[in-house]
């Protein structure tokens, strides 16, 4: 699996995650409508590094009493 991040990935991934997980937007995950975007999001959002960032954010929110 490709592990290198581009500037575009770093800029778009937090917002994409917010749309998919927070707003339940399916436009980034529906491979029938946008196959390349769905492939990109599926690839990058399941990387160990991004999962670790999400876990650290969650842990911080819990510690701060905001989750």
N, C-alpha and C positions, 0 to 999 in steps of 0.2 A: 504494500500500500504506500502511496506517495505521502510523505510526512512534511514536506516543505510548505511553509506558509508564505503567501504573497501579501503585499500591502493591501490589496483588495480584500483578501480573506480577513485580515485583521480589522479592517474598517467595517465590513459587512456582517461578519459572524455575530457580534453581540446584538445587533438590530434584528438580524434574521431569527436568532434564538428567541428574542422578545416577541416577535410576531408569531412564531410557531407555537411556543410554549405559553406565552401570556395571552395573546389575542386569539389563539387557536386558528390562525390563518393557514389554509391548506395550499395556497398558491406556490409555496416553496417545496412542498413535499409530494405533490400530485404529478407523478411521472407521465401521466397521459396528457397533461396540459403543457408542462415545461420539463421535458425529460433531462435536459442538461442542467437546469437549475436544481432539480430534485436529486440528480446524481451528485452535484457539487455539495449541496447541503447535507445529504446523507453521508458523504465521505468525510467532510470536515467536522460535522457535529458529533461524529462517533470516535474521533481521535482521542487517544488517552490524554493528551495534553489539555484539550478542551473540556473533557469530562472532569479532570482535576481542577480546572479553573471554576467550573460550575459547582463542584463540591466545596471548594474553598469559599466561594461566595455564599453558599448556603450556610456553611458553618459559621461564617462571620455574622450573617443575618440572625442566626439563632442566638449566638453569643450576645449580640446587641439587643436581643428581644424584639426583633422585627420580623421574625418568621414563625 
